[in-house]
Amino acid sequence: MFEGLNVSVIENIKKRLRSELEDKELPGHRKEEVLSLISYAEDRTKEKRFKKGNFKRFLKY
């Protein structure tokens, strides 16, 4: 889903999804979908950063 996008675009998508979660009238099933998409987007950004070589911030010594 996010393969062709760079990290900054994915971060913007995550920001919009988080703002959608603030909607009080959001149906329960949509909330689950949004949370799932946010989780998937976070995994993709970590993967892309790791592949670029910016993985040092994920390693803890």
VOVEX-98400 format. One record per atom (N, C-alpha, C): residue in three letters; x, y, z; atom name; residue number from 1. Coordinates in nm, 4 decimals, padded with zeros to 6 digits, m for minus. Atoms other than C-alpha are relative to their C-alpha. Last residue first. Example, Ala and Ser with C-alpha at 12.3 -4.5 7.8 and 13.67 -1.06 7.14 Angstrom:
VOVEX-98400
<site res="SER" east="m00.0820" north="m00.1190" up="m00.0060" atom="N" n="2"/>
<site res="SER" east="01.3670" north="m00.1060" up="00.7140" atom="CA" n="2"/>
<site res="SER" east="m00.0770" north="00.1090" up="00.0730" atom="C" n="2"/>
<site res="ALA" east="00.0890" north="m00.1190" up="00.0000" atom="N" n="1"/>
<site res="ALA" east="01.2300" north="m00.4500" up="00.7800" atom="CA" n="1"/>
<site res="ALA" east="00.0900" north="00.1200" up="00.0000" atom="C" n="1"/>
This chain:
VOVEX-98400
<site res="TYR" east="m00.1210" north="00.0647" up="m00.0493" atom="N" n="61"/>
<site res="TYR" east="02.2902" north="m00.0418" up="02.3002" atom="CA" n="61"/>
<site res="TYR" east="m00.0077" north="m00.0208" up="00.1477" atom="C" n="61"/>
<site res="LYS" east="m00.0310" north="m00.0474" up="m00.1347" atom="N" n="60"/>
<site res="LYS" east="01.9521" north="00.0305" up="02.1501" atom="CA" n="60"/>
<site res="LYS" east="00.1196" north="m00.0785" up="00.0509" atom="C" n="60"/>
<site res="LEU" east="m00.0845" north="00.0906" up="m00.0760" atom="N" n="59"/>
<site res="LEU" east="01.9019" north="00.0033" up="01.7771" atom="CA" n="59"/>
<site res="LEU" east="00.0296" north="00.0602" up="00.1361" atom="C" n="59"/>
<site res="PHE" east="00.0824" north="00.1119" up="m00.0433" atom="N" n="58"/>
<site res="PHE" east="01.6050" north="00.1834" up="01.6255" atom="CA" n="58"/>
<site res="PHE" east="00.0802" north="m00.1008" up="00.0816" atom="C" n="58"/>
<site res="ARG" east="00.0914" north="m00.0475" up="m00.1033" atom="N" n="57"/>
<site res="ARG" east="01.7859" north="00.5184" up="01.6042" atom="CA" n="57"/>
<site res="ARG" east="m00.0928" north="m00.1100" up="00.0491" atom="C" n="57"/>
<site res="LYS" east="m00.0671" north="m00.0147" up="m00.1293" atom="N" n="56"/>
<site res="LYS" east="02.0733" north="00.3484" up="01.4272" atom="CA" n="56"/>
<site res="LYS" east="m00.0950" north="00.0452" up="00.1091" atom="C" n="56"/>
<site res="PHE" east="00.0506" north="00.0959" up="m00.0964" atom="N" n="55"/>
<site res="PHE" east="01.8476" north="00.2292" up="01.1446" atom="CA" n="55"/>
<site res="PHE" east="00.0610" north="00.0166" up="00.1378" atom="C" n="55"/>
<site res="ASN" east="00.0273" north="m00.0819" up="m00.1175" atom="N" n="54"/>
<site res="ASN" east="01.8899" north="00.5278" up="00.9185" atom="CA" n="54"/>
<site res="ASN" east="m00.0528" north="m00.0870" up="00.1132" atom="C" n="54"/>
<site res="GLY" east="m00.1194" north="m00.0049" up="m00.0822" atom="N" n="53"/>
<site res="GLY" east="02.0535" north="00.3067" up="00.6581" atom="CA" n="53"/>
<site res="GLY" east="m00.0170" north="00.0871" up="00.1221" atom="C" n="53"/>
<site res="LYS" east="m00.0812" north="m00.1148" up="00.0405" atom="N" n="52"/>
<site res="LYS" east="01.7959" north="00.3650" up="00.3869" atom="CA" n="52"/>
<site res="LYS" east="00.1297" north="00.0081" up="00.0794" atom="C" n="52"/>
<site res="LYS" east="m00.0592" north="00.0283" up="00.1309" atom="N" n="51"/>
<site res="LYS" east="01.6574" north="00.0132" up="00.4365" atom="CA" n="51"/>
<site res="LYS" east="00.0892" north="00.1132" up="m00.0477" atom="C" n="51"/>
<site res="PHE" east="m00.1006" north="00.1038" up="m00.0186" atom="N" n="50"/>
<site res="PHE" east="01.6027" north="00.0797" up="00.8071" atom="CA" n="50"/>
<site res="PHE" east="00.0712" north="m00.0289" up="m00.1316" atom="C" n="50"/>
<site res="ARG" east="m00.1156" north="m00.0631" up="m00.0642" atom="N" n="49"/>
<site res="ARG" east="01.4244" north="00.4061" up="00.7333" atom="CA" n="49"/>
<site res="ARG" east="00.1125" north="m00.1008" up="00.0197" atom="C" n="49"/>
<site res="LYS" east="m00.0649" north="m00.0873" up="00.0981" atom="N" n="48"/>
<site res="LYS" east="01.1967" north="00.2301" up="00.4845" atom="CA" n="48"/>
<site res="LYS" east="00.1229" north="00.0683" up="00.0597" atom="C" n="48"/>
<site res="GLU" east="m00.0653" north="00.0830" up="00.1014" atom="N" n="47"/>
<site res="GLU" east="01.1174" north="m00.0511" up="00.7299" atom="CA" n="47"/>
<site res="GLU" east="00.0758" north="00.0857" up="m00.1008" atom="C" n="47"/>
<site res="LYS" east="m00.1168" north="00.0624" up="m00.0638" atom="N" n="46"/>
<site res="LYS" east="01.0448" north="00.1886" up="01.0146" atom="CA" n="46"/>
<site res="LYS" east="00.0787" north="m00.0823" up="m00.1009" atom="C" n="46"/>
<site res="THR" east="m00.1002" north="m00.1060" up="m00.0174" atom="N" n="45"/>
<site res="THR" east="00.8199" north="00.3944" up="00.7862" atom="CA" n="45"/>
<site res="THR" east="00.1251" north="m00.0565" up="00.0659" atom="C" n="45"/>
<site res="ARG" east="m00.0614" north="m00.0334" up="00.1290" atom="N" n="44"/>
<site res="ARG" east="00.6401" north="00.0779" up="00.6686" atom="CA" n="44"/>
<site res="ARG" east="00.1052" north="00.1093" up="00.0157" atom="C" n="44"/>
<site res="ASP" east="m00.0889" north="00.1093" up="00.0398" atom="N" n="43"/>
<site res="ASP" east="00.5773" north="m00.0447" up="01.0243" atom="CA" n="43"/>
<site res="ASP" east="00.0719" north="00.0320" up="m00.1302" atom="C" n="43"/>
<site res="GLU" east="m00.1170" north="m00.0076" up="m00.0874" atom="N" n="42"/>
<site res="GLU" east="00.4372" north="00.2936" up="01.1251" atom="CA" n="42"/>
<site res="GLU" east="00.1004" north="m00.1093" up="m00.0340" atom="C" n="42"/>
<site res="ALA" east="m00.0825" north="m00.1121" up="00.0461" atom="N" n="41"/>
<site res="ALA" east="00.2068" north="00.2913" up="00.8221" atom="CA" n="41"/>
<site res="ALA" east="00.1255" north="00.0139" up="00.0852" atom="C" n="41"/>
<site res="TYR" east="m00.0646" north="00.0414" up="00.1244" atom="N" n="40"/>
<site res="TYR" east="00.0750" north="m00.0546" up="00.9128" atom="CA" n="40"/>
<site res="TYR" east="00.0939" north="00.1094" up="m00.0509" atom="C" n="40"/>
<site res="SER" east="m00.0993" north="00.1013" up="m00.0354" atom="N" n="39"/>
<site res="SER" east="00.0022" north="00.0554" up="01.2695" atom="CA" n="39"/>
<site res="SER" east="00.0783" north="m00.0447" up="m00.1234" atom="C" n="39"/>
<site res="ILE" east="m00.1082" north="m00.0708" up="m00.0688" atom="N" n="38"/>
<site res="ILE" east="m00.1723" north="00.3695" up="01.1467" atom="CA" n="38"/>
<site res="ILE" east="00.1115" north="m00.0974" up="00.0353" atom="C" n="38"/>
<site res="LEU" east="m00.0768" north="m00.0738" up="00.1008" atom="N" n="37"/>
<site res="LEU" east="m00.3768" north="00.1649" up="00.8988" atom="CA" n="37"/>
<site res="LEU" east="00.1171" north="00.0753" up="00.0623" atom="C" n="37"/>
<site res="SER" east="m00.0745" north="00.0986" up="00.0774" atom="N" n="36"/>
<site res="SER" east="m00.4859" north="m00.0770" up="01.1723" atom="CA" n="36"/>
<site res="SER" east="00.0871" north="00.0682" up="m00.1055" atom="C" n="36"/>
<site res="LEU" east="m00.1084" north="00.0473" up="m00.0863" atom="N" n="35"/>
<site res="LEU" east="m00.5870" north="00.2089" up="01.4005" atom="CA" n="35"/>
<site res="LEU" east="00.0878" north="m00.1015" up="m00.0733" atom="C" n="35"/>
<site res="VAL" east="m00.0972" north="m00.1092" up="m00.0095" atom="N" n="34"/>
<site res="VAL" east="m00.7873" north="00.3631" up="01.1154" atom="CA" n="34"/>
<site res="VAL" east="00.1185" north="m00.0429" up="00.0860" atom="C" n="34"/>
<site res="GLU" east="m00.0693" north="m00.0111" up="00.1283" atom="N" n="33"/>
<site res="GLU" east="m00.9630" north="00.0339" up="01.0397" atom="CA" n="33"/>
<site res="GLU" east="00.1099" north="00.1054" up="00.0060" atom="C" n="33"/>
<site res="GLU" east="m00.0895" north="00.1152" up="00.0103" atom="N" n="32"/>
<site res="GLU" east="m01.0490" north="m00.0210" up="01.4069" atom="CA" n="32"/>
<site res="GLU" east="00.0806" north="00.0049" up="m00.1296" atom="C" n="32"/>
<site res="LYS" east="m00.1082" north="m00.0253" up="m00.0949" atom="N" n="31"/>
<site res="LYS" east="m01.1916" north="00.3318" up="01.4293" atom="CA" n="31"/>
<site res="LYS" east="00.1020" north="m00.1138" up="m00.0051" atom="C" n="31"/>
<site res="ARG" east="m00.0928" north="m00.0921" up="00.0674" atom="N" n="30"/>
<site res="ARG" east="m01.3928" north="00.2649" up="01.1134" atom="CA" n="30"/>
<site res="ARG" east="00.1184" north="00.0305" up="00.0909" atom="C" n="30"/>
<site res="HIS" east="m00.0745" north="00.0755" up="00.1008" atom="N" n="29"/>
<site res="HIS" east="m01.5498" north="m00.0425" up="01.2764" atom="CA" n="29"/>
<site res="HIS" east="00.0991" north="00.0894" up="m00.0743" atom="C" n="29"/>
<site res="GLY" east="m00.0984" north="00.0912" up="m00.0582" atom="N" n="28"/>
<site res="GLY" east="m01.6420" north="00.1548" up="01.5866" atom="CA" n="28"/>
<site res="GLY" east="00.0821" north="m00.0751" up="m00.1030" atom="C" n="28"/>
<site res="PRO" east="00.0516" north="00.1343" up="m00.0311" atom="N" n="27"/>
<site res="PRO" east="m01.8154" north="00.4361" up="01.3994" atom="CA" n="27"/>
<site res="PRO" east="00.1118" north="m00.0926" up="00.0481" atom="C" n="27"/>
<site res="LEU" east="m00.0615" north="00.1008" up="00.0851" atom="N" n="26"/>
<site res="LEU" east="m01.6545" north="00.7821" up="01.4275" atom="CA" n="26"/>
<site res="LEU" east="m00.0537" north="m00.1383" up="00.0373" atom="C" n="26"/>
<site res="GLU" east="00.1062" north="00.0790" up="00.0612" atom="N" n="25"/>
<site res="GLU" east="m01.8959" north="01.0240" up="01.5932" atom="CA" n="25"/>
<site res="GLU" east="00.0544" north="m00.1069" up="m00.0949" atom="C" n="25"/>
<site res="LYS" east="00.0822" north="00.0646" up="m00.1032" atom="N" n="24"/>
<site res="LYS" east="m01.6417" north="01.1713" up="01.8356" atom="CA" n="24"/>
<site res="LYS" east="m00.1045" north="m00.0936" up="m00.0593" atom="C" n="24"/>
<site res="ASP" east="00.1422" north="m00.0187" up="00.0294" atom="N" n="23"/>
<site res="ASP" east="m01.3882" north="01.2486" up="01.5616" atom="CA" n="23"/>
<site res="ASP" east="m00.0839" north="m00.0805" up="00.0988" atom="C" n="23"/>
<site res="GLU" east="00.0539" north="m00.0963" up="m00.0962" atom="N" n="22"/>
<site res="GLU" east="m01.0431" north="01.2484" up="01.7250" atom="CA" n="22"/>
<site res="GLU" east="m00.1485" north="00.0273" up="m00.0218" atom="C" n="22"/>
<site res="LEU" east="00.0342" north="00.0704" up="m00.1241" atom="N" n="21"/>
<site res="LEU" east="m00.9528" north="00.9299" up="01.5349" atom="CA" n="21"/>
<site res="LEU" east="m00.0631" north="00.0928" up="00.1032" atom="C" n="21"/>
<site res="GLU" east="00.1299" north="00.0643" up="00.0211" atom="N" n="20"/>
<site res="GLU" east="m00.9673" north="01.1275" up="01.2086" atom="CA" n="20"/>
<site res="GLU" east="m00.0449" north="m00.0746" up="00.1259" atom="C" n="20"/>
<site res="SER" east="00.1007" north="m00.1052" up="m00.0164" atom="N" n="19"/>
<site res="SER" east="m00.6854" north="01.3471" up="01.3375" atom="CA" n="19"/>
<site res="SER" east="m00.1403" north="m00.0559" up="m00.0223" atom="C" n="19"/>
<site res="ARG" east="00.0126" north="m00.0288" up="m00.1440" atom="N" n="18"/>
<site res="ARG" east="m00.4748" north="01.0344" up="01.3856" atom="CA" n="18"/>
<site res="ARG" east="m00.1034" north="00.1091" up="00.0248" atom="C" n="18"/>
<site res="LEU" east="00.0740" north="00.1107" up="m00.0616" atom="N" n="17"/>
<site res="LEU" east="m00.5463" north="00.9305" up="01.0259" atom="CA" n="17"/>
<site res="LEU" east="m00.0196" north="00.0239" up="00.1495" atom="C" n="17"/>
<site res="ARG" east="00.1417" north="m00.0139" up="00.0370" atom="N" n="16"/>
<site res="ARG" east="m00.4409" north="01.2723" up="00.8981" atom="CA" n="16"/>
<site res="ARG" east="m00.0847" north="m00.1105" up="00.0612" atom="C" n="16"/>
<site res="LYS" east="00.0520" north="m00.1175" up="m00.0701" atom="N" n="15"/>
<site res="LYS" east="m00.1125" north="01.2543" up="01.0917" atom="CA" n="15"/>
<site res="LYS" east="m00.1487" north="00.0201" up="m00.0299" atom="C" n="15"/>
<site res="LYS" east="00.0219" north="00.0392" up="m00.1401" atom="N" n="14"/>
<site res="LYS" east="m00.0478" north="00.9005" up="00.9680" atom="CA" n="14"/>
<site res="LYS" east="m00.0594" north="00.1151" up="00.0800" atom="C" n="14"/>
<site res="ILE" east="00.1178" north="00.0871" up="m00.0015" atom="N" n="13"/>
<site res="ILE" east="m00.0973" north="01.0184" up="00.6091" atom="CA" n="13"/>
<site res="ILE" east="m00.0314" north="m00.0424" up="00.1427" atom="C" n="13"/>
<site res="ASN" east="00.1172" north="m00.0868" up="00.0182" atom="N" n="12"/>
<site res="ASN" east="00.1479" north="01.3027" up="00.6656" atom="CA" n="12"/>
<site res="ASN" east="m00.1292" north="m00.0806" up="00.0024" atom="C" n="12"/>
<site res="GLU" east="00.0185" north="m00.0718" up="m00.1263" atom="N" n="11"/>
<site res="GLU" east="00.4055" north="01.0563" up="00.8052" atom="CA" n="11"/>
<site res="GLU" east="m00.1215" north="00.0927" up="m00.0082" atom="C" n="11"/>
<site res="ILE" east="00.0620" north="00.0952" up="m00.0926" atom="N" n="10"/>
<site res="ILE" east="00.3558" north="00.8353" up="00.4982" atom="CA" n="10"/>
<site res="ILE" east="m00.0249" north="00.0663" up="00.1350" atom="C" n="10"/>
<site res="VAL" east="00.1392" north="00.0150" up="00.0436" atom="N" n="9"/>
<site res="VAL" east="00.4271" north="01.1333" up="00.2735" atom="CA" n="9"/>
<site res="VAL" east="m00.0739" north="m00.0951" up="00.0940" atom="C" n="9"/>
<site res="SER" east="00.0722" north="m00.1221" up="m00.0381" atom="N" n="8"/>
<site res="SER" east="00.7423" north="01.2157" up="00.4710" atom="CA" n="8"/>
<site res="SER" east="m00.1473" north="m00.0066" up="m00.0405" atom="C" n="8"/>
<site res="VAL" east="00.0312" north="m00.0029" up="m00.1430" atom="N" n="7"/>
<site res="VAL" east="00.8642" north="00.8550" up="00.4515" atom="CA" n="7"/>
<site res="VAL" east="m00.0811" north="00.1232" up="00.0379" atom="C" n="7"/>
<site res="ASN" east="m00.1139" north="m00.0230" up="m00.0876" atom="N" n="6"/>
<site res="ASN" east="00.8504" north="00.8269" up="00.0728" atom="CA" n="6"/>
<site res="ASN" east="m00.0479" north="00.0199" up="00.1442" atom="C" n="6"/>
<site res="LEU" east="m00.0001" north="m00.1292" up="m00.0686" atom="N" n="5"/>
<site res="LEU" east="00.5664" north="00.6626" up="m00.1125" atom="CA" n="5"/>
<site res="LEU" east="00.1247" north="00.0162" up="00.0854" atom="C" n="5"/>
<site res="GLY" east="m00.0511" north="m00.1045" up="00.0874" atom="N" n="4"/>
<site res="GLY" east="00.5816" north="00.3871" up="m00.3744" atom="CA" n="4"/>
<site res="GLY" east="00.0128" north="00.1369" up="00.0651" atom="C" n="4"/>
<site res="GLU" east="m00.1285" north="00.0325" up="00.0611" atom="N" n="3"/>
<site res="GLU" east="00.5523" north="00.0973" up="m00.1299" atom="CA" n="3"/>
<site res="GLU" east="00.0591" north="00.1152" up="m00.0815" atom="C" n="3"/>
<site res="PHE" east="m00.0844" north="m00.1188" up="m00.0110" atom="N" n="2"/>
<site res="PHE" east="00.2788" north="00.2469" up="00.0904" atom="CA" n="2"/>
<site res="PHE" east="00.1337" north="m00.0179" up="m00.0721" atom="C" n="2"/>
<site res="MET" east="00.0816" north="m00.1188" up="00.0000" atom="N" n="1"/>
<site res="MET" east="00.0000" north="00.0000" up="00.0000" atom="CA" n="1"/>
<site res="MET" east="00.0867" north="00.1261" up="00.0000" atom="C" n="1"/>
